[in-house]
Amino acid sequence: QVQLMESGGGAVQAGESLRLSCAASGKLIGLRVMGWYRRVPDKQRELVAQITVGGATDYQDSVKDRFTISRDLRNTVFLQMNRLKPEDTGVYYCSMRDFVREYWGQGTQVTVSS
């Protein structure tokens, strides 16, 4: 059974950086897309960034030029978050979609204070 484990969240000041990591255990079959979503207060979960197995990336407009998504060859996905803003505060979830289904991590809290 595939499980995703996130790490790297925390509390920082505006302008600082954090790096999130998400590692998959178990066997992914035909991995297609890896991504990061976030749930901010009073909003539904929203896509932050995603990367395909081919390396194509997509970002939410509000994080372009500040966040970078990347992956390694061991099914680990990263989110480098620079110049963080208070509105980036939320719970960040890792997602991986393979041929069978989409998997989710348990979430990691990111808090940015002004």
KOLVEX-112957 format. One record per atom (N, C-alpha, C): x, y, z; residue number from 1; atom name; residue in three letters. Coordinates in Angstrom, 1 decimal, always signed. Example, Ala and Ser with C-alpha at 12.3 -4.5 7.8 and 13.67 -1.06 7.14 Angstrom:
BEGIN
PT        X        Y        Z   resi   name   resn
PT    +13.2     -5.7     +7.8      1      N    ALA
PT    +12.3     -4.5     +7.8      1     CA    ALA
PT    +13.2     -3.3     +7.8      1      C    ALA
PT    +12.8     -2.2     +7.1      2      N    SER
PT    +13.7     -1.1     +7.1      2     CA    SER
PT    +12.9     +0.0     +7.9      2      C    SER
This chain:
BEGIN
PT        X        Y        Z   resi   name   resn
PT     +0.8     -1.2     +0.0      1      N    GLN
PT     +0.0     +0.0     +0.0      1     CA    GLN
PT     +0.9     +1.2     +0.0      1      C    GLN
PT     +0.5     +2.2     -0.8      2      N    VAL
PT     +1.3     +3.4     -0.9      2     CA    VAL
PT     +1.0     +4.4     +0.2      2      C    VAL
PT     +2.0     +4.9     +0.8      3      N    GLN
PT     +1.8     +6.0     +1.8      3     CA    GLN
PT     +2.7     +7.1     +1.5      3      C    GLN
PT     +2.2     +8.3     +1.7      4      N    LEU
PT     +3.0     +9.5     +1.5      4     CA    LEU
PT     +3.3    +10.2     +2.8      4      C    LEU
PT     +4.6    +10.6     +3.0      5      N    MET
PT     +5.0    +11.2     +4.3      5     CA    MET
PT     +5.6    +12.6     +4.0      5      C    MET
PT     +5.0    +13.6     +4.5      6      N    GLU
PT     +5.5    +15.0     +4.3      6     CA    GLU
PT     +6.3    +15.4     +5.4      6      C    GLU
PT     +7.2    +16.3     +5.2      7      N    SER
PT     +8.0    +16.9     +6.2      7     CA    SER
PT     +8.5    +18.3     +5.8      7      C    SER
PT     +8.9    +19.1     +6.7      8      N    GLY
PT     +9.5    +20.4     +6.4      8     CA    GLY
PT     +8.6    +21.6     +6.7      8      C    GLY
PT     +7.4    +21.4     +7.2      9      N    GLY
PT     +6.6    +22.5     +7.5      9     CA    GLY
PT     +7.1    +23.2     +8.8      9      C    GLY
PT     +6.5    +24.4     +9.1     10      N    GLY
PT     +6.9    +25.1    +10.3     10     CA    GLY
PT     +6.4    +26.5    +10.3     10      C    GLY
PT     +6.9    +27.2    +11.3     11      N    ALA
PT     +6.5    +28.6    +11.4     11     CA    ALA
PT     +7.6    +29.5    +11.1     11      C    ALA
PT     +7.4    +30.5    +10.2     12      N    VAL
PT     +8.5    +31.4     +9.8     12     CA    VAL
PT     +7.9    +32.8     +9.7     12      C    VAL
PT     +8.8    +33.8     +9.6     13      N    GLN
PT     +8.5    +35.2     +9.4     13     CA    GLN
PT     +8.3    +35.4     +7.8     13      C    GLN
PT     +7.5    +36.4     +7.5     14      N    ALA
PT     +7.4    +36.8     +6.1     14     CA    ALA
PT     +8.7    +37.1     +5.5     14      C    ALA
PT     +8.9    +36.6     +4.3     15      N    GLY
PT    +10.2    +36.8     +3.6     15     CA    GLY
PT    +11.2    +35.6     +3.7     15      C    GLY
PT    +10.9    +34.8     +4.7     16      N    GLU
PT    +11.8    +33.6     +4.9     16     CA    GLU
PT    +11.4    +32.5     +4.0     16      C    GLU
PT    +12.1    +31.4     +4.1     17      N    SER
PT    +11.9    +30.2     +3.2     17     CA    SER
PT    +11.7    +28.9     +4.0     17      C    SER
PT    +11.0    +28.0     +3.3     18      N    LEU
PT    +10.8    +26.7     +3.8     18     CA    LEU
PT    +11.0    +25.7     +2.6     18      C    LEU
PT    +11.3    +24.5     +2.9     19      N    ARG
PT    +11.4    +23.4     +1.9     19     CA    ARG
PT    +10.6    +22.2     +2.4     19      C    ARG
PT     +9.6    +21.9     +1.7     20      N    LEU
PT     +8.8    +20.7     +2.0     20     CA    LEU
PT     +9.3    +19.5     +1.2     20      C    LEU
PT     +9.2    +18.4     +1.8     21      N    SER
PT     +9.5    +17.1     +1.2     21     CA    SER
PT     +8.4    +16.1     +1.3     21      C    SER
PT     +8.2    +15.3     +0.4     22      N    CYS
PT     +7.2    +14.2     +0.5     22     CA    CYS
PT     +7.8    +12.9     -0.2     22      C    CYS
PT     +7.9    +11.9     +0.6     23      N    ALA
PT     +8.4    +10.6     +0.2     23     CA    ALA
PT     +7.3     +9.6     +0.1     23      C    ALA
PT     +7.3     +8.8     -0.9     24      N    ALA
PT     +6.3     +7.7     -1.1     24     CA    ALA
PT     +7.0     +6.4     -0.7     24      C    ALA
PT     +6.2     +5.6     +0.1     25      N    SER
PT     +6.6     +4.3     +0.4     25     CA    SER
PT     +5.6     +3.3     -0.2     25      C    SER
PT     +6.0     +2.2     -0.6     26      N    GLY
PT     +5.1     +1.3     -1.3     26     CA    GLY
PT     +5.4     +1.4     -2.8     26      C    GLY
PT     +4.6     +0.7     -3.6     27      N    LYS
PT     +4.9     +0.6     -5.0     27     CA    LYS
PT     +3.8     +1.5     -5.8     27      C    LYS
PT     +4.3     +2.5     -6.5     28      N    LEU
PT     +3.5     +3.3     -7.4     28     CA    LEU
PT     +3.5     +2.6     -8.7     28      C    LEU
PT     +2.4     +2.5     -9.4     29      N    ILE
PT     +2.3     +1.9    -10.7     29     CA    ILE
PT     +2.0     +2.9    -11.7     29      C    ILE
PT     +3.0     +3.2    -12.6     30      N    GLY
PT     +2.8     +4.2    -13.6     30     CA    GLY
PT     +2.6     +5.6    -13.1     30      C    GLY
PT     +3.5     +6.0    -12.3     31      N    LEU
PT     +3.4     +7.4    -11.7     31     CA    LEU
PT     +3.2     +8.4    -12.8     31      C    LEU
PT     +2.3     +9.3    -12.6     32      N    ARG
PT     +2.1    +10.3    -13.7     32     CA    ARG
PT     +2.4    +11.7    -13.2     32      C    ARG
PT     +1.8    +12.1    -12.0     33      N    VAL
PT     +1.9    +13.5    -11.6     33     CA    VAL
PT     +2.2    +13.5    -10.1     33      C    VAL
PT     +3.0    +14.4     -9.6     34      N    MET
PT     +3.2    +14.7     -8.2     34     CA    MET
PT     +2.9    +16.1     -8.0     34      C    MET
PT     +2.3    +16.4     -6.8     35      N    GLY
PT     +1.9    +17.8     -6.6     35     CA    GLY
PT     +1.8    +18.2     -5.2     35      C    GLY
PT     +1.6    +19.5     -5.0     36      N    TRP
PT     +1.4    +20.0     -3.6     36     CA    TRP
PT     +0.1    +20.9     -3.7     36      C    TRP
PT     -0.7    +20.6     -2.7     37      N    TYR
PT     -1.9    +21.4     -2.6     37     CA    TYR
PT     -1.9    +22.0     -1.2     37      C    TYR
PT     -2.8    +23.0     -1.0     38      N    ARG
PT     -2.8    +23.6     +0.4     38     CA    ARG
PT     -4.3    +23.9     +0.7     38      C    ARG
PT     -4.6    +23.9     +2.0     39      N    ARG
PT     -5.9    +24.3     +2.5     39     CA    ARG
PT     -5.6    +25.5     +3.4     39      C    ARG
PT     -6.2    +26.6     +2.9     40      N    VAL
PT     -6.0    +27.8     +3.8     40     CA    VAL
PT     -7.4    +28.1     +4.4     40      C    VAL
PT     -7.4    +28.8     +5.5     41      N    PRO
PT     -8.6    +29.1     +6.3     41     CA    PRO
PT     -9.8    +29.6     +5.4     41      C    PRO
PT    -10.9    +29.0     +5.5     42      N    ASP
PT    -12.1    +29.5     +4.8     42     CA    ASP
PT    -12.1    +29.2     +3.3     42      C    ASP
PT    -11.2    +28.4     +2.9     43      N    LYS
PT    -11.2    +28.1     +1.4     43     CA    LYS
PT    -11.0    +26.6     +1.2     43      C    LYS
PT    -11.4    +26.1     +0.0     44      N    GLN
PT    -11.2    +24.7     -0.3     44     CA    GLN
PT     -9.7    +24.4     -0.6     44      C    GLN
PT     -9.4    +23.2     -0.6     45      N    ARG
PT     -8.0    +22.8     -0.9     45     CA    ARG
PT     -7.7    +23.3     -2.4     45      C    ARG
PT     -6.5    +23.8     -2.6     46      N    GLU
PT     -6.2    +24.4     -3.9     46     CA    GLU
PT     -4.8    +23.9     -4.3     46      C    GLU
PT     -4.7    +23.8     -5.6     47      N    LEU
PT     -3.4    +23.3     -6.2     47     CA    LEU
PT     -2.4    +24.5     -6.0     47      C    LEU
PT     -1.2    +24.1     -5.5     48      N    VAL
PT     -0.1    +25.0     -5.4     48     CA    VAL
PT     +0.9    +24.9     -6.6     48      C    VAL
PT     +1.3    +23.6     -6.8     49      N    ALA
PT     +2.2    +23.3     -7.9     49     CA    ALA
PT     +2.2    +21.8     -8.2     49      C    ALA
PT     +2.5    +21.5     -9.4     50      N    GLN
PT     +2.6    +20.0     -9.8     50     CA    GLN
PT     +3.6    +19.8    -10.8     50      C    GLN
PT     +4.1    +18.6    -10.9     51      N    ILE
PT     +5.2    +18.2    -11.8     51     CA    ILE
PT     +4.9    +16.9    -12.3     51      C    ILE
PT     +5.0    +16.7    -13.7     52      N    THR
PT     +4.7    +15.4    -14.3     52     CA    THR
PT     +6.0    +14.6    -14.3     52      C    THR
PT     +5.9    +13.3    -14.6     53      N    VAL
PT     +7.1    +12.5    -14.6     53     CA    VAL
PT     +8.0    +12.9    -15.7     53      C    VAL
PT     +7.5    +13.6    -16.7     54      N    GLY
PT     +8.3    +14.2    -17.8     54     CA    GLY
PT     +9.0    +15.5    -17.4     54      C    GLY
PT     +8.7    +16.0    -16.2     55      N    GLY
PT     +9.3    +17.2    -15.7     55     CA    GLY
PT     +8.6    +18.5    -16.0     55      C    GLY
PT     +7.4    +18.4    -16.6     56      N    ALA
PT     +6.6    +19.6    -16.9     56     CA    ALA
PT     +6.0    +20.1    -15.6     56      C    ALA
PT     +6.0    +21.4    -15.3     57      N    THR
PT     +5.6    +22.0    -14.1     57     CA    THR
PT     +4.4    +23.0    -14.3     57      C    THR
PT     +3.6    +23.1    -13.3     58      N    ASP
PT     +2.5    +24.1    -13.3     58     CA    ASP
PT     +2.4    +24.7    -11.9     58      C    ASP
PT     +2.1    +26.0    -11.9     59      N    TYR
PT     +2.1    +26.7    -10.6     59     CA    TYR
PT     +0.8    +27.5    -10.5     59      C    TYR
PT     +0.3    +27.7     -9.3     60      N    GLN
PT     -0.7    +28.7     -9.0     60     CA    GLN
PT     -0.1    +30.0     -9.2     60      C    GLN
PT     -0.9    +31.0     -9.8     61      N    ASP
PT     -0.3    +32.3    -10.1     61     CA    ASP
PT     +0.3    +33.0     -8.9     61      C    ASP
PT     -0.3    +32.8     -7.7     62      N    SER
PT     +0.2    +33.5     -6.6     62     CA    SER
PT     +1.6    +33.1     -6.1     62      C    SER
PT     +2.0    +31.9     -6.5     63      N    VAL
PT     +3.3    +31.4     -6.1     63     CA    VAL
PT     +4.4    +31.4     -7.1     63      C    VAL
PT     +4.0    +31.7     -8.4     64      N    LYS
PT     +5.0    +31.8     -9.4     64     CA    LYS
PT     +6.1    +32.7     -9.1     64      C    LYS
PT     +7.4    +32.3     -9.4     65      N    ASP
PT     +8.6    +33.1     -9.1     65     CA    ASP
PT     +9.0    +33.1     -7.7     65      C    ASP
PT     +8.2    +32.4     -6.8     66      N    ARG
PT     +8.6    +32.3     -5.4     66     CA    ARG
PT     +8.8    +30.8     -5.0     66      C    ARG
PT     +7.9    +29.9     -5.5     67      N    PHE
PT     +8.0    +28.5     -5.2     67     CA    PHE
PT     +8.5    +27.7     -6.4     67      C    PHE
PT     +9.2    +26.6     -6.0     68      N    THR
PT     +9.8    +25.7     -7.1     68     CA    THR
PT     +9.5    +24.3     -6.7     68      C    THR
PT     +8.9    +23.5     -7.6     69      N    ILE
PT     +8.6    +22.1     -7.3     69     CA    ILE
PT     +9.6    +21.3     -8.1     69      C    ILE
PT    +10.1    +20.2     -7.4     70      N    SER
PT    +11.1    +19.4     -8.1     70     CA    SER
PT    +10.9    +17.9     -7.6     70      C    SER
PT    +11.5    +17.0     -8.2     71      N    ARG
PT    +11.4    +15.6     -7.8     71     CA    ARG
PT    +12.7    +14.9     -7.9     71      C    ARG
PT    +12.9    +13.8     -7.3     72      N    ASP
PT    +14.1    +13.0     -7.5     72     CA    ASP
PT    +13.6    +11.7     -8.2     72      C    ASP
PT    +14.5    +10.7     -8.3     73      N    LEU
PT    +14.2     +9.5     -9.0     73     CA    LEU
PT    +13.7     +8.4     -8.1     73      C    LEU
PT    +13.5     +8.8     -6.8     74      N    ARG
PT    +13.0     +7.8     -5.8     74     CA    ARG
PT    +11.6     +8.2     -5.3     74      C    ARG
PT    +10.9     +8.8     -6.2     75      N    ASN
PT     +9.5     +9.2     -5.9     75     CA    ASN
PT     +9.4    +10.1     -4.6     75      C    ASN
PT    +10.3    +11.0     -4.6     76      N    THR
PT    +10.2    +12.1     -3.6     76     CA    THR
PT    +10.0    +13.4     -4.3     76      C    THR
PT     +9.1    +14.2     -3.8     77      N    VAL
PT     +8.8    +15.5     -4.4     77     CA    VAL
PT     +9.0    +16.6     -3.4     77      C    VAL
PT     +9.6    +17.7     -3.9     78      N    PHE
PT    +10.0    +18.8     -3.0     78     CA    PHE
PT     +9.2    +20.1     -3.4     78      C    PHE
PT     +9.1    +21.0     -2.4     79      N    LEU
PT     +8.5    +22.3     -2.7     79     CA    LEU
PT     +9.4    +23.3     -2.0     79      C    LEU
PT    +10.2    +24.0     -2.8     80      N    GLN
PT    +11.0    +25.1     -2.2     80     CA    GLN
PT    +10.2    +26.3     -2.2     80      C    GLN
PT    +10.0    +26.9     -1.0     81      N    MET
PT     +9.1    +28.1     -0.9     81     CA    MET
PT     +9.9    +29.2     -0.4     81      C    MET
PT    +10.1    +30.2     -1.3     82      N    ASN
PT    +10.9    +31.4     -0.9     82     CA    ASN
PT    +10.0    +32.6     -0.8     82      C    ASN
PT    +10.5    +33.6     -0.1     83      N    ARG
PT     +9.8    +34.9     +0.0     83     CA    ARG
PT     +8.3    +34.6     +0.5     83      C    ARG
PT     +8.2    +33.9     +1.5     84      N    LEU
PT     +6.9    +33.5     +2.0     84     CA    LEU
PT     +6.1    +34.7     +2.5     84      C    LEU
PT     +4.8    +34.6     +2.3     85      N    LYS
PT     +3.9    +35.7     +2.7     85     CA    LYS
PT     +2.9    +35.1     +3.7     85      C    LYS
PT     +2.3    +36.0     +4.5     86      N    PRO
PT     +1.2    +35.5     +5.5     86     CA    PRO
PT     +0.1    +34.7     +4.8     86      C    PRO
PT     -0.2    +35.1     +3.6     87      N    GLU
PT     -1.3    +34.4     +2.9     87     CA    GLU
PT     -0.9    +33.0     +2.4     87      C    GLU
PT     +0.3    +32.7     +2.5     88      N    ASP
PT     +0.7    +31.3     +2.2     88     CA    ASP
PT     +0.5    +30.3     +3.4     88      C    ASP
PT     +0.0    +30.9     +4.5     89      N    THR
PT     -0.3    +30.1     +5.7     89     CA    THR
PT     -1.4    +29.0     +5.3     89      C    THR
PT     -1.2    +27.8     +5.8     90      N    GLY
PT     -2.2    +26.8     +5.5     90     CA    GLY
PT     -1.6    +25.4     +5.8     90      C    GLY
PT     -2.4    +24.4     +5.5     91      N    VAL
PT     -1.9    +23.0     +5.6     91     CA    VAL
PT     -1.6    +22.6     +4.2     91      C    VAL
PT     -0.4    +22.1     +4.0     92      N    TYR
PT     +0.1    +21.7     +2.7     92     CA    TYR
PT     +0.1    +20.2     +2.6     92      C    TYR
PT     -0.5    +19.7     +1.5     93      N    TYR
PT     -0.7    +18.3     +1.2     93     CA    TYR
PT     +0.1    +17.9     +0.0     93      C    TYR
PT     +0.7    +16.7     +0.1     94      N    CYS
PT     +1.4    +16.1     -1.0     94     CA    CYS
PT     +0.4    +15.2     -1.7     94      C    CYS
PT     +0.5    +15.1     -3.0     95      N    SER
PT     -0.3    +14.3     -3.8     95     CA    SER
PT     +0.5    +13.6     -4.9     95      C    SER
PT     +0.2    +12.3     -5.1     96      N    MET
PT     +0.9    +11.5     -6.2     96     CA    MET
PT     -0.2    +10.7     -6.9     96      C    MET
PT     -0.2    +10.8     -8.2     97      N    ARG
PT     -1.3    +10.1     -9.0     97     CA    ARG
PT     -0.6     +9.1     -9.9     97      C    ARG
PT     -1.0     +7.9     -9.8     98      N    ASP
PT     -0.4     +6.9    -10.7     98     CA    ASP
PT     -1.5     +6.3    -11.5     98      C    ASP
PT     -1.3     +5.2    -12.2     99      N    PHE
PT     -2.3     +4.6    -13.1     99     CA    PHE
PT     -3.5     +4.1    -12.3     99      C    PHE
PT     -3.3     +3.8    -11.0    100      N    VAL
PT     -4.4     +3.2    -10.3    100     CA    VAL
PT     -5.3     +4.3     -9.6    100      C    VAL
PT     -4.6     +5.2     -8.9    101      N    ARG
PT     -5.4     +6.2     -8.2    101     CA    ARG
PT     -4.5     +7.3     -7.7    101      C    ARG
PT     -5.1     +8.3     -7.0    102      N    GLU
PT     -4.4     +9.4     -6.4    102     CA    GLU
PT     -4.2     +9.2     -4.9    102      C    GLU
PT     -3.0     +9.4     -4.4    103      N    TYR
PT     -2.7     +9.3     -3.0    103     CA    TYR
PT     -2.4    +10.6     -2.4    103      C    TYR
PT     -2.7    +10.7     -1.1    104      N    TRP
PT     -2.5    +12.0     -0.4    104     CA    TRP
PT     -1.7    +11.7     +0.9    104      C    TRP
PT     -0.9    +12.7     +1.3    105      N    GLY
PT     -0.2    +12.7     +2.5    105     CA    GLY
PT     -1.2    +13.3     +3.6    105      C    GLY
PT     -0.7    +13.3     +4.8    106      N    GLN
PT     -1.5    +13.7     +6.0    106     CA    GLN
PT     -1.5    +15.2     +6.1    106      C    GLN
PT     -0.6    +15.9     +5.5    107      N    GLY
PT     -0.6    +17.4     +5.6    107     CA    GLY
PT     +0.5    +17.8     +6.5    107      C    GLY
PT     +1.0    +19.0     +6.2    108      N    THR
PT     +2.0    +19.6     +7.1    108     CA    THR
PT     +1.7    +21.1     +7.2    108      C    THR
PT     +1.7    +21.6     +8.4    109      N    GLN
PT     +1.3    +23.0     +8.6    109     CA    GLN
PT     +2.4    +24.0     +8.3    109      C    GLN
PT     +2.1    +25.0     +7.5    110      N    VAL
PT     +3.0    +26.1     +7.3    110     CA    VAL
PT     +2.3    +27.4     +7.8    110      C    VAL
PT     +3.0    +28.1     +8.7    111      N    THR
PT     +2.5    +29.3     +9.2    111     CA    THR
PT     +3.5    +30.5     +9.0    111      C    THR
PT     +3.0    +31.5     +8.3    112      N    VAL
PT     +3.9    +32.7     +8.0    112     CA    VAL
PT     +3.3    +33.9     +8.7    112      C    VAL
PT     +4.1    +34.5     +9.6    113      N    SER
PT     +3.7    +35.6    +10.3    113     CA    SER
PT     +4.3    +36.9     +9.8    113      C    SER
PT     +3.6    +38.0     +9.9    114      N    SER
PT     +4.0    +39.3     +9.3    114     CA    SER
PT     +4.9    +40.0    +10.3    114      C    SER
